[in-house]
Amino acid sequence: MVKLLGAVLVVGSSGVIGNVVASGYSERPRQLSELISGFTLLETEISYAKTPLSEALMRARGQKCSVAGRIFETASHIIASGDQSPGQAWETAVRCTYPVSALTSEDRDALLAFGGKLGSCSSTDQLRHIALVRERLRANEVKARDKAIETARMWRYLGLTVGAMIALMLY
């Protein structure tokens, strides 16, 4: 009876570990989706409301605790303080937030390429660049979702399989 209980605990705990690892893979698509939403809001603020850039970035941040929210908010504060140009502020915000995010270097490069154009061209050109970065992020999101589904399933099965193997070895 004790052996059976131990085997159930081993298989269950390794299954939970597999699920925890699998849930980490769904983080990148979620963060990309938040960035896409932020860029959509930023596009609206620039095109229709004609809001100043620092205020538009603050309104586009969405949820404050999200990665996208941190990037938009940090860039907004740096621009409002006047310490750096909008492009430099965006680059600083992306570089500060990137290490704590699930974004890849491909995502970071798309965001940094956008920053080079931020505030240095007309509003119509900025809208074009926003649409461009949004499409790049959307393509990355589709790839990330497909990979996340595939990899998450593998980790779930791997967790249960390793737990079963350990339980069999202990018997």
Buried (B, 14 or more C-beta within 10 A) or exposed (E): EEEEEEBEEBBBEBBEBBBEBBEEBBBBBBBBBBBBBBBBBBBBBBBEEEBBBBBBBBBBBBEEEBBBBBBBBBBBBBBBEEEBBBBBBBBBBBBBBBEEBBBBEEBBEBBBEBBEBBBEEEEEEBBEBBEBBBEBBBEBBEBBBEEBBEBBEBBBEBBBBBBBEBBEEEE
